[in-house]
Amino acid sequence: MNYNSTNHVAQTCDELESVGIPVFLTDSGALLCPWCGGENLHHYSTDLYERTTENGPGIYCSMGSRSMSIEPRLAEHMPGRRNELRVEFWCESCDSKQITLRLRQHKGVSFIEWVRKNA
């Protein structure tokens, strides 16, 4: 899997929506699947959007199991106003695909949420 600017530019914060399910952990700290509550989540892809200034341009870094790419991004191709990290998971228990955990910052507050692409 190799990402480039043409297939990833469109995936901005505006095209993702919260699934409205809280992020839960087991007592030992294992992340639970938002769909079935299973703890056998496997992460397979990570995207990082790092801005040089608030609302400014930045760097996009995508890492998969066999590839990595880093590229500069114009401000309009960056999600939100600050930095953002997305981790893609699949669940061994319910075989859910493309469960995305998003960590983002807004006005000094950090948010962590399950998101999906708008249908």
Beta strands, then each sheet from edge to edge (+ up, - down):
strand 1: 16-18
strand 2: 41-51
strand 3: 58-64
strand 4: 68-73
strand 5: 84-91
strand 6: 99-106
strand 7: 109-117
sheet 1: 1+ 7- 6+ 5- 2+ 3- 4+
end
